[in-house]
Amino acid sequence: MRILHLVSGRTFTGPAAAALSDALALRAAGHEAWLGGRGEHIEDGCRAAGLPFAGTLKLGRGPKRLVNLPADVRRLRELQKEFGFDVVHVHRSDEQLLAHLALGWKKLSKIVRTWHRDPRKAPAALARRCAAACCVTLEHEAALRKLGVARARFIPPGVDTDSFRPASGAEPPSEQILGLVGRWKSKEDRGQRAFLEVARALPDDLAWHGRLVGRGEGRTELEAAIASHPARARMELLEPKGDYAARLAALDVALVLATGSDGSSRAAAELLACGVPLLLADVAGLREFGEDTACARVLPGADFAAFAKAAAEWLRDAPGREKRRAAARKRAENEHALAVRGARLAELYSS
């Protein structure tokens, strides 16, 4: 099968990062996959990941999108003629419009969409126009089926289980590490503030160390929040520099409190692959990671005391540490490995 993932983002964040992962997943499952998009960053990212780049489109947002649309329609038809895509997979409404104008009216390829945001907020006709829908939450799948989209399916996100692996041969530390992974944003919290509230509720006699892993423009604000925190001596901000997977694997328990802009949590899948058990907020896009209670628990997102109690229980349970780690890794291999994700995508396309 030959699949084009079409992305309108300029960098690999949010839906564009999900598209890159999906193209790699399809190739891992034995299919041919390309990315098409705009900007040198997308092409460079494909090259770095060993993924073929089909070609550049102008795309854009707002009025610029409409100005560029005629040229993009011609360009996408040229790419279809050159590569013979069986499926064009889109991730935004702009990309869906382009794909339908270029290819849909002649049915030159199947058009499939991933819904990273709630499909109930989009026109129902838009949801029904695709051959199939890939969902990032079970809630979205149910909503699309209610709208009459028969081929709507939740597929767990993929992760490179070769790159993200558990730490090997490490002795359990005297103080276990409770962590959170997410970008440090100034205008949008990715769970760091809630992490600090959970830390306030941890028992005084618990041996633990807190670690906020990430990077971003909100570092100064987080540093100030930690400086005034009663457990400030136990906590640190950690910005990985080429050792991201190792930093994740060093955590003993991770909190996942917010989804990313792709509607799910790439960090949650990466943590599971690194053998890190998860305490998850009960929100769409996160609760789906909590089906295996041997390595994950789903808790009310605003109940900081409940998170503190669960974290303390796991951090104190040294004998169960390796069992939780093994269960997390097994879950990643069985549900989130790239080849597994790729095979499920191909099955959706074929349906």
C-alpha positions in Angstrom: 0.0 0.0 0.0 1.2 3.5 -0.8 0.3 6.3 1.6 0.9 10.1 1.6 0.6 11.9 5.0 -0.1 15.5 4.2 0.9 18.1 6.8 0.4 21.9 6.9 2.6 22.6 10.0 6.0 24.2 9.6 7.7 22.1 12.3 7.2 18.7 13.8 4.9 19.5 16.7 1.3 18.4 17.3 -0.4 16.9 14.3 2.7 17.1 12.1 4.7 15.1 14.7 1.8 12.5 14.7 1.9 12.3 10.9 5.7 11.7 11.0 5.2 8.9 13.5 2.4 7.4 11.4 4.5 7.4 8.2 7.3 5.6 10.1 4.8 3.2 11.6 3.4 2.3 8.1 7.0 1.7 6.8 7.7 -0.5 9.9 4.6 -2.5 8.9 5.9 -3.1 5.4 4.1 -0.3 3.5 5.3 2.6 1.4 4.8 6.0 3.0 5.7 9.6 2.3 5.2 13.0 3.9 4.2 16.0 1.9 4.1 19.5 3.4 5.6 23.0 3.5 8.9 24.4 4.6 12.5 23.2 4.9 12.0 22.1 8.4 9.5 19.4 7.4 11.8 18.1 4.6 14.9 18.2 6.9 12.9 16.3 9.6 12.0 13.6 7.1 15.6 13.3 6.0 16.8 13.0 9.6 14.1 10.3 10.3 15.0 8.4 7.1 11.6 9.0 5.7 11.0 10.0 2.0 9.6 13.5 1.4 7.2 13.5 -1.5 7.3 17.2 -2.2 6.6 20.7 -1.1 3.2 22.4 -1.1 2.6 26.1 -0.3 -0.4 25.5 2.1 -0.6 28.2 4.8 -3.3 29.4 7.2 -6.1 32.0 7.0 -6.3 34.0 3.8 -2.9 32.8 2.6 -4.4 29.3 2.5 -7.0 30.3 -0.1 -4.4 32.3 -2.2 -2.2 29.2 -2.3 -5.0 26.7 -2.9 -5.1 26.6 -6.8 -1.3 25.9 -7.0 -1.5 23.3 -4.2 -4.4 21.5 -6.0 -2.2 21.3 -9.2 0.8 20.2 -7.1 -1.0 17.5 -5.3 -2.4 16.1 -8.5 1.2 16.0 -9.9 2.3 14.1 -6.8 -0.6 11.7 -7.2 0.3 11.1 -10.8 4.0 10.5 -9.9 3.6 8.3 -6.9 0.2 6.7 -7.3 -1.0 7.0 -3.7 -3.6 4.5 -2.5 -4.4 6.8 0.5 -3.9 10.4 1.3 -4.0 10.8 5.1 -4.8 14.3 6.4 -4.7 15.8 9.9 -6.5 19.1 9.6 -9.5 20.6 7.9 -7.3 22.7 5.6 -5.5 19.6 4.4 -8.8 17.7 4.0 -10.2 20.5 1.8 -7.1 20.4 -0.4 -7.2 16.6 -0.8 -10.8 16.6 -1.8 -10.4 19.4 -4.3 -7.4 17.8 -5.9 -8.3 14.1 -5.7 -11.6 13.4 -4.2 -13.9 14.4 -7.1 -12.2 11.8 -9.4 -11.7 9.4 -6.5 -8.0 9.2 -7.4 -7.2 7.9 -3.9 -8.9 7.3 -0.5 -8.9 10.3 1.8 -8.5 9.4 5.5 -8.4 11.8 8.4 -7.1 11.8 11.9 -9.3 13.8 14.2 -6.9 15.4 16.7 -9.7 17.7 18.0 -13.3 17.0 18.9 -15.1 16.2 15.6 -18.4 17.4 17.1 -17.1 21.0 16.8 -16.7 20.6 13.0 -19.5 20.5 10.4 -21.0 17.0 10.3 -20.6 17.0 6.5 -16.9 17.4 6.8 -16.6 14.3 9.0 -18.7 12.2 6.7 -16.7 13.1 3.5 -13.6 10.9 4.3 -13.3 7.3 3.5 -12.3 6.6 7.1 -11.5 8.3 10.3 -8.6 7.6 12.7 -9.3 8.8 16.3 -7.0 9.7 19.1 -9.7 9.0 21.8 -12.5 6.5 22.2 -14.8 9.5 22.8 -14.1 10.8 19.3 -14.7 7.4 17.8 -18.1 7.2 19.5 -19.0 10.8 18.4 -18.1 10.1 14.7 -20.1 6.9 14.7 -23.0 8.8 16.0 -22.6 11.2 13.1 -22.8 8.3 10.7 -19.1 7.7 10.1 -19.0 3.9 10.0 -15.2 3.5 9.5 -14.1 5.5 12.6 -11.6 3.8 14.8 -9.5 4.6 17.8 -5.9 3.4 17.3 -3.4 3.8 20.2 -0.5 6.1 19.3 2.8 4.7 18.2 6.3 4.9 19.7 9.7 3.8 18.5 10.3 1.0 21.0 13.9 0.6 19.8 14.8 4.2 20.6 12.8 4.4 23.8 13.9 1.5 26.1 14.1 0.8 29.9 17.3 1.6 31.7 19.5 -1.5 31.9 21.2 -2.8 35.0 20.5 0.3 37.1 20.3 -0.2 40.9 17.2 1.2 42.5 18.0 4.6 43.9 17.6 5.4 47.6 15.1 8.1 46.6 12.8 7.2 43.8 12.1 9.7 41.1 8.6 11.1 40.5 8.5 12.9 37.2 6.4 14.7 34.6 7.4 15.2 30.9 6.1 18.2 28.9 6.9 21.4 27.2 7.4 24.4 29.6 4.9 27.0 28.1 4.2 30.5 29.4 0.6 30.7 28.3 -0.4 27.0 28.5 0.3 24.7 31.4 1.1 21.1 30.4 0.7 19.7 33.9 3.6 21.3 35.7 1.5 23.4 38.0 -0.6 20.4 39.0 2.6 18.4 39.6 3.7 21.0 42.1 0.3 20.7 43.9 0.6 16.9 44.0 4.1 17.4 45.5 2.6 19.5 48.3 0.3 16.6 49.2 3.0 13.9 49.4 3.7 12.5 52.9 6.6 14.1 54.8 8.3 10.8 55.5 8.4 9.7 51.9 11.8 9.5 50.2 11.4 10.9 46.7 12.9 13.3 44.2 10.8 15.3 41.7 11.9 16.0 38.1 10.1 18.1 35.5 11.6 17.1 32.1 11.2 19.4 29.2 12.2 22.8 27.7 10.5 26.0 26.7 9.9 29.7 27.2 8.2 29.1 30.6 11.3 28.0 32.4 11.7 31.3 34.4 8.1 31.0 35.7 8.6 27.4 36.7 11.9 28.2 38.4 10.1 30.8 40.5 7.3 28.4 41.4 9.8 25.8 42.6 11.8 28.4 44.5 8.7 29.1 46.7 7.6 25.5 47.0 8.0 23.8 50.4 9.6 20.8 48.8 12.0 22.9 46.6 15.1 21.0 47.8 13.6 17.8 46.3 12.8 19.1 42.8 14.6 20.1 39.7 13.9 21.2 36.1 15.7 19.0 33.6 16.3 20.0 30.0 17.6 17.0 28.0 20.4 17.6 25.6 20.6 14.6 23.3 19.7 12.2 26.1 15.9 12.5 26.1 15.1 8.8 26.2 17.6 8.1 29.0 16.0 10.9 31.1 12.6 9.3 30.7 13.9 5.9 31.6 15.4 7.3 34.8 12.0 8.0 36.2 10.3 5.6 38.5 6.8 6.9 38.3 5.4 9.6 35.9 2.4 11.8 36.1 0.6 12.6 32.9 -1.9 15.4 33.4 -2.4 17.1 30.1 -2.7 16.1 26.4 -0.5 17.6 23.7 -1.8 19.6 20.7 -2.3 16.3 18.8 -5.1 15.4 21.2 -3.2 12.5 22.8 0.2 12.2 24.7 3.3 11.3 22.9 5.1 11.4 26.2 2.9 8.8 27.7 3.7 6.3 25.0 7.4 7.1 25.3 7.3 6.6 29.0 5.6 3.2 28.8 8.3 2.2 26.2 10.9 3.2 28.8 9.3 1.0 31.4 7.8 3.9 33.4 4.4 3.3 35.1 1.9 6.1 34.7 -0.6 8.0 36.9 -3.0 9.5 34.4 -5.6 12.3 34.6 -9.1 11.0 33.7 -9.5 13.0 30.4 -10.0 11.9 26.8 -6.7 11.2 25.2 -5.0 10.1 28.5 -7.5 7.6 30.0 -6.9 5.3 27.0 -3.4 4.7 28.3 -4.7 3.3 31.6 -6.3 0.1 30.5 -3.6 -2.1 32.0 -3.7 -1.5 35.7 -0.4 -3.3 36.2 1.4 -0.2 34.9 -1.1 2.6 34.9 -3.9 4.2 37.0 -6.5 6.7 35.9 -7.3 9.3 38.6 -9.6 12.4 38.7 -7.5 15.2 37.1 -8.1 17.8 39.8 -7.8 15.5 42.8 -4.2 16.2 43.8 -4.6 14.3 47.0 -5.6 11.1 45.1 -2.5 11.5 42.8 -0.3 12.0 45.9 -1.7 8.9 47.6 -1.2 6.8 44.5 2.3 8.1 43.9 3.3 7.5 47.5 2.0 3.9 47.3 4.0 3.1 44.2 7.2 4.9 45.4 7.1 3.0 48.6 6.5 -0.3 47.0 10.1 -1.2 46.1 9.4 -4.9 45.6 6.8 -4.1 42.9 9.0 -1.6 41.1 10.4 -4.1 38.5 7.0 -5.7 37.9 5.5 -2.3 37.1 8.4 -1.5 34.8 8.1 -4.8 33.0 4.3 -4.4 32.6 4.8 -0.8 31.2 7.3 -2.1 28.6 5.1 -5.0 27.6 2.2 -2.7 27.2 4.2 -0.4 24.9 5.4 -3.4 22.8 1.9 -4.9 22.4 -0.1 -1.7 21.9 2.1 1.2 20.8 5.0 -0.3 18.8 5.4 1.3 15.4 4.8 -1.9 13.5 1.6 -2.5 15.5 0.3 1.0 14.8 1.2 0.7 11.2 -0.6 -2.6 10.8 -3.7 -1.1 12.4 -3.6 1.9 10.1 -3.3 -0.3 7.1 -6.3 -2.3 8.3 -8.3 0.9 8.6 -7.4 2.0 5.1 -8.3 -1.4 3.7 -11.7 -1.5 5.4 
